[in-house]
């Protein structure tokens, strides 16, 4: 991997100051910063060849369509999907999850059927399934986790039944950093013919995702979590499933032929891409994936493991600080609370010191309910963070404690 100072120079926002202090950006779980190459790619589309995709016969449309479909191929390669037809662009992971909850639910869910999620899901992988259950009269089953933040797989196996129609689980907990052993989720489900959806919003940027090796049936992620633009996401689905599922939106480009008597749908993946897609965002996402590959995905993973080990040791040494989520396998996300100090107070004081963290429930309220707390402070790191920034966080936390003691 390149020298860290050289890497950080790729990210203009990391050079900013907040309240006169160098910015320490530890909110990468919410969104990552964008390298110059991605920003330049977005500018290039708008200034050099912008034209709506798939519909035009002019040069600008042809160039944009080529770049858009090139981005689809980059995503396919990045996650090792079998075909580009299995890669659907959406507005983000939330949109992808809602698409499957609706389309799969319309085709396969009936009254009394069961859907399995985990206790550590983001709201985006809970609420759409609850809405489906209300609409169809289905039942939501929940895999519990222990106080270390690890799923209780024995309990999961007990939940699987002939009534189970789909399992939907996160790849990585956004609130705890836990890496879920997906193979141990997918294998027993498939032995019973049950498909598995994986929410990869927090996993895609912290390791190497191979959907064919995992053998998951669906996989969802957002571009802005992996150094790409906002408003673009991906839904991967095995061709078998996507071919059978009905589209969840209607409009231009997702149709084959339209009449007032009958409408037929376009081929994959266009059946699920209604209207003008965020083609500029997709092209920018493709460039972000190039950037990650250029740095080296294995190198990124190893650097983030080093950062996690140091941050865990540094923060664990602070008296009165409790870390929530201490799974054996986790990404470099640390959620914590300080004795008798509200998480919002901690977050606001750290902000005045130039340190950006996230506070609250992190859209994972059942996780907070598990621990009987209202929320946590979350420091989520990535490869462009440094040991010095972790020390700054530790010093900042000690100042917070000193102010309240």
C-alpha distance (Angstrom), angle and dihedral (degrees) to the residues before:
residue distance angle dihedral
X1 . . .
X2 3.79 . .
X3 3.80 121.8 .
X4 3.81 110.4 -74.3
X5 3.82 94.3 -124.4
X6 3.78 88.6 53.0
X7 3.80 91.2 49.4
X8 3.80 93.1 48.5
X9 3.80 89.7 53.6
X10 3.83 86.6 66.6
X11 3.83 89.8 66.7
X12 3.82 113.7 67.3
X13 3.79 95.1 -170.1
X14 3.80 92.2 59.2
X15 3.80 87.9 65.4
X16 3.80 92.5 61.9
X17 3.79 127.4 108.5
X18 3.80 125.5 -137.3
X19 3.79 118.0 -155.9
X20 3.79 87.0 -12.6
X21 3.81 93.4 -55.3
X22 3.82 128.6 107.9
X23 3.79 110.0 -93.8
X24 3.80 116.0 -108.2
X25 3.78 104.0 -165.0
X26 3.80 111.6 -158.4
X27 3.81 99.5 154.2
X28 3.80 98.3 91.5
X29 3.81 91.7 128.4
X30 3.81 87.9 67.2
X31 3.79 95.9 43.1
X32 3.79 136.9 -26.7
X33 3.77 126.8 -130.5
X34 3.80 121.0 -106.3
X35 3.81 126.5 -117.0
X36 3.79 120.1 -130.5
X37 3.80 91.9 -109.4
X38 3.82 90.2 62.5
X39 3.80 92.9 46.5
X40 3.79 89.7 49.0
X41 3.81 91.0 49.6
X42 3.80 90.8 54.3
X43 3.81 90.9 49.6
X44 3.78 91.1 47.5
X45 3.80 93.4 55.6
X46 3.79 92.9 52.7
X47 3.81 96.7 42.3
X48 3.80 103.2 35.1
X49 3.80 112.0 33.8
X50 3.80 114.9 -8.0
X51 3.80 114.6 162.9
X52 3.80 133.6 138.1
X53 3.80 112.3 -89.0
X54 3.82 129.4 -111.7
X55 3.79 96.3 -0.4
X56 3.77 107.8 73.1
X57 3.77 134.2 78.6
X58 3.81 93.0 -160.2
X59 3.79 127.2 98.5
X60 3.80 97.3 -105.7
X61 3.80 92.7 54.1
X62 3.79 91.0 46.7
X63 3.81 92.6 51.2
X64 3.80 93.4 46.9
X65 3.80 92.9 46.0
X66 3.79 90.1 51.1
X67 3.81 91.5 50.9
X68 3.82 91.6 45.6
X69 3.78 93.5 51.8
X70 3.80 88.7 43.1
X71 3.79 88.2 57.8
X72 3.81 89.3 51.8
X73 3.79 89.3 54.7
X74 3.82 90.3 49.6
X75 3.81 89.7 54.3
X76 3.80 91.0 47.1
X77 3.79 90.9 53.0
X78 3.81 93.8 43.3
X79 3.81 94.0 56.2
X80 3.82 93.6 29.6
X81 3.79 95.9 -121.9
X82 3.77 114.8 174.7
X83 3.81 96.8 -125.0
X84 3.79 137.1 14.7
X85 3.83 86.5 -126.9
X86 3.81 86.8 70.4
X87 3.83 91.8 62.0
X88 3.81 115.2 85.9
X89 3.80 121.5 -176.7
X90 3.81 116.1 -136.2
X91 3.80 135.3 164.2
X92 3.81 92.5 -93.4
X93 3.79 145.7 -48.6
X94 3.80 91.2 -64.5
X95 3.79 90.8 55.9
X96 3.80 90.7 47.1
X97 3.80 92.7 51.5
X98 3.79 92.1 46.9
X99 3.80 90.4 49.1
X100 3.80 92.7 57.6
X101 3.79 94.2 40.5
X102 3.80 88.8 55.2
X103 3.81 101.5 37.2
X104 3.79 97.1 39.2
X105 3.78 89.7 43.0
X106 3.78 93.4 52.0
X107 3.78 92.2 51.5
X108 3.79 105.0 34.6
X109 3.82 113.4 17.0
X110 3.81 122.5 91.3
X111 3.78 135.7 166.5
X112 3.80 112.0 -60.6
X113 3.82 94.5 17.9
X114 3.80 117.2 132.1
X115 3.80 133.2 -131.0
X116 3.81 121.5 -165.6
X117 3.80 124.2 -147.3
X118 3.80 130.8 157.3
X119 3.78 131.7 -107.3
X120 3.82 90.7 -118.4
X121 3.81 97.7 58.5
X122 3.77 125.4 130.5
X123 3.79 111.8 -114.1
X124 3.82 88.6 -105.9
X125 3.80 89.0 67.7
X126 3.81 94.3 44.4
X127 3.80 109.3 40.7
X128 3.85 98.4 52.1
X129 3.80 89.5 53.2
X130 3.80 91.4 47.1
X131 3.80 88.9 51.6
X132 3.80 89.1 50.5
X133 3.80 91.6 49.3
X134 3.80 90.9 51.7
X135 3.79 91.0 47.9
X136 3.79 96.4 46.3
X137 3.78 104.4 26.9
X138 3.81 92.3 -114.0
X139 3.81 127.4 147.7
X140 3.81 127.8 -118.8
X141 3.82 116.0 -141.7
X142 3.81 121.4 -165.3
X143 3.81 130.5 -148.4
X144 3.84 107.3 -142.7
X145 3.79 125.1 -139.3
X146 3.81 130.2 -147.7
X147 3.79 127.7 -119.9
X148 3.81 91.4 -91.2
X149 3.79 86.9 61.9
X150 3.81 97.6 -108.9
X151 3.80 124.3 133.1
X152 3.79 115.6 -110.3
X153 3.77 98.2 -124.3
X154 3.80 94.5 -175.4
X155 3.80 88.0 61.1
X156 3.79 89.8 47.7
X157 3.78 91.6 57.4
X158 3.80 89.3 52.7
X159 3.81 90.2 54.8
X160 3.80 94.8 55.9
X161 3.80 110.2 97.4
X162 3.80 142.5 151.5
X163 3.81 86.1 -90.0
X164 3.83 93.8 58.4
X165 3.80 110.0 109.2
X166 3.82 102.3 172.8
X167 3.81 140.8 0.2
X168 3.82 117.1 -144.7
X169 3.80 117.9 -172.4
X170 3.77 140.0 158.5
X171 3.77 122.0 -108.9
X172 3.80 91.1 -145.5
X173 3.81 129.2 10.0
X174 3.78 109.4 -115.1
X175 3.81 90.6 -155.2
X176 3.81 100.7 44.1
X177 3.80 106.0 20.2
X178 3.81 92.0 -125.6
X179 3.79 114.9 159.0
X180 3.80 106.7 -140.2
X181 3.85 116.6 -136.9
X182 3.79 92.8 -122.5
X183 3.79 95.1 179.8
X184 3.80 88.7 62.2
X185 3.80 89.3 51.3
X186 3.79 97.8 44.1
X187 3.81 101.6 42.1
X188 3.83 98.9 59.6
X189 3.80 91.5 40.5
X190 3.78 91.9 53.5
X191 3.80 91.0 47.4
X192 3.80 85.1 65.5
X193 3.80 95.0 41.9
X194 3.82 93.4 -106.2
X195 3.83 118.5 143.7
X196 3.81 121.3 -133.5
X197 3.79 128.5 -144.5
X198 3.82 118.9 -159.7
X199 3.81 123.4 -155.3
X200 3.80 100.7 -146.3
X201 3.80 97.8 175.9
X202 3.81 92.6 116.2
X203 3.78 97.2 29.0
X204 3.80 105.7 51.9
X205 3.82 94.7 74.4
X206 3.80 98.4 42.6
X207 3.79 104.0 59.2
X208 3.76 146.4 -14.7
X209 3.80 114.6 -52.7
X210 3.79 116.3 -162.6
X211 3.80 109.8 178.3
X212 3.78 93.3 -170.5
X213 3.78 92.7 51.5
X214 3.80 90.4 47.0
X215 3.81 89.2 44.5
X216 3.81 90.4 -147.2
X217 3.78 115.8 162.9
X218 3.80 96.6 -142.2
X219 3.81 132.9 17.1
X220 3.82 128.0 -174.6
X221 3.79 133.1 -168.3
X222 3.82 143.0 156.6
X223 3.79 126.8 -122.6
X224 3.79 95.7 -138.8
X225 3.82 91.1 60.9
X226 3.82 90.7 60.8
X227 3.83 101.0 47.8
X228 3.80 94.2 -84.5
X229 3.81 132.7 114.0
X230 3.78 126.5 -68.5
X231 3.79 120.2 -107.9
X232 3.79 96.2 43.7
X233 3.78 128.8 97.1
X234 3.76 142.7 155.9
X235 3.76 135.6 -122.3
X236 3.78 114.2 -166.9
X237 3.77 116.7 -166.9
X238 3.76 133.0 169.4
X239 3.79 109.1 -103.4
X240 3.81 90.3 -119.3
X241 3.79 92.1 61.2
X242 3.79 99.0 38.4
X243 3.79 90.2 50.9
X244 3.79 91.6 54.7
X245 3.81 99.4 41.4
X246 3.82 121.0 89.8
X247 3.82 117.6 -123.4
X248 3.78 115.4 -97.9
X249 3.82 96.5 -149.1
X250 3.78 132.3 39.4
X251 3.78 129.7 -148.9
X252 3.74 143.8 87.3
X253 3.82 123.3 -11.2
X254 3.82 94.7 14.6
X255 3.79 91.6 81.1
X256 3.78 135.3 81.1
X257 3.80 99.6 -166.8
X258 3.82 130.3 -5.4
X259 3.78 128.0 -159.6
X260 3.78 132.2 149.8
X261 3.77 88.2 -107.1
X262 3.80 98.9 50.3
X263 3.79 144.0 -9.7
X264 3.78 125.3 -150.3
X265 3.80 122.6 -161.1
X266 3.77 133.8 -121.1
X267 3.80 123.9 -109.2
X268 3.80 123.4 -91.1
X269 2.95 131.8 -39.0
X270 3.80 94.2 11.6
X271 3.81 92.3 61.3
X272 3.81 86.7 76.6
X273 3.82 98.2 40.9
X274 3.80 106.4 80.6
X275 3.79 121.4 -178.7
X276 3.78 126.8 -11.4
X277 3.77 105.9 -19.2
X278 3.79 123.9 -149.4
X279 3.78 90.1 -94.0
X280 3.80 93.1 162.7
X281 3.81 89.4 54.7
X282 3.81 90.8 48.3
X283 3.80 91.4 52.4
X284 3.81 89.5 48.0
X285 3.81 90.0 49.9
X286 3.78 89.6 52.8
X287 3.80 89.7 54.9
X288 3.82 90.6 48.4
X289 3.80 90.0 54.5
X290 3.81 88.9 49.9
X291 3.80 88.7 53.6
X292 3.79 93.0 51.0
X293 3.80 90.5 49.1
X294 3.79 90.7 48.8
X295 3.81 91.3 54.6
X296 3.81 91.0 45.7
X297 3.79 123.3 -108.1
X298 3.79 94.4 -134.3
X299 3.81 90.3 48.1
X300 3.81 90.3 51.4
X301 3.80 90.7 50.1
X302 3.81 92.8 51.4
X303 3.79 93.4 46.8
X304 3.79 91.5 50.9
X305 3.81 90.8 49.9
X306 3.81 88.4 55.3
X307 3.81 91.1 49.9
X308 3.81 91.8 48.5
X309 3.80 93.2 50.4
X310 3.80 92.3 49.9
X311 3.81 94.7 43.9
X312 3.81 92.0 48.7
X313 3.80 91.7 50.7
X314 3.80 93.4 44.7
X315 3.80 96.5 48.3
X316 3.82 95.4 38.9
X317 3.80 88.4 60.9
X318 3.82 91.6 62.0
X319 3.78 111.0 99.5
X320 3.79 113.2 -124.1
X321 3.81 95.1 20.9
X322 3.80 118.2 120.9
X323 3.80 122.1 -167.6
X324 3.80 116.8 -147.5
X325 3.77 113.1 -150.5
X326 3.78 116.0 34.2
X327 3.79 101.0 169.8
X328 3.78 117.8 160.8
X329 3.80 88.8 -119.6
X330 3.79 116.5 44.0
X331 3.79 142.8 135.5
X332 3.80 124.5 -116.4
X333 3.78 95.9 -76.2
X334 3.80 120.2 119.1
X335 3.81 121.6 -170.3
X336 3.78 115.7 -170.1
X337 3.78 148.0 158.3
X338 3.78 131.9 -149.4
X339 3.81 120.0 -135.6
X340 3.81 111.5 -88.9
X341 3.82 93.0 -13.1
X342 3.79 118.8 115.2
X343 3.78 114.8 -123.9
X344 3.81 92.0 -125.1
X345 3.80 91.4 55.3
X346 3.79 89.8 50.4
X347 3.79 92.5 48.4
X348 3.81 94.9 47.0
X349 3.79 94.1 49.3
X350 3.80 91.7 47.5
X351 3.81 87.9 51.5
X352 3.82 89.9 57.4
X353 3.79 86.2 55.3
X354 3.81 90.6 54.0
X355 3.81 95.1 -103.2
X356 3.81 117.2 130.5
X357 3.82 114.9 -154.2
X358 3.80 132.8 153.4
X359 3.81 123.6 -112.6
X360 3.80 133.4 -169.3
X361 3.80 133.7 39.2
X362 3.84 95.3 -36.5
X363 3.82 89.4 -136.3
X364 3.80 87.8 -67.0
X365 3.78 103.0 101.2
X366 3.83 95.3 157.9
X367 3.82 87.7 61.3
X368 3.80 89.8 56.3
X369 3.79 90.7 45.8
X370 3.82 88.8 53.7
X371 3.80 90.2 59.9
X372 3.80 95.3 36.4
X373 3.80 93.6 -119.8
X374 3.79 135.1 122.8
X375 3.79 96.6 -131.1
X376 3.79 145.0 -50.1
X377 3.76 142.1 -121.1
X378 3.81 108.4 -106.1
X379 3.79 124.7 -158.4
X380 3.81 108.5 -171.5
X381 3.78 115.8 -173.8
X382 3.79 135.4 -169.7
X383 3.79 138.4 -175.5
X384 3.82 96.4 -73.7
X385 3.80 92.5 59.3
X386 3.80 120.5 95.4
X387 3.79 142.6 -143.9
X388 3.81 88.3 -114.0
X389 3.80 90.3 57.5
X390 3.79 90.3 51.6
X391 3.80 88.7 52.7
X392 3.81 88.8 50.3
X393 3.81 89.0 53.6
X394 3.79 91.5 49.5
X395 3.80 91.3 49.6
X396 3.80 90.5 46.6
X397 3.80 92.1 52.1
X398 3.79 90.1 50.3
X399 3.79 89.0 52.9
X400 3.81 90.2 51.5
X401 3.81 90.4 52.3
X402 3.80 90.3 47.2
X403 3.80 91.7 53.1
X404 3.80 92.3 53.4
X405 3.81 98.8 39.7
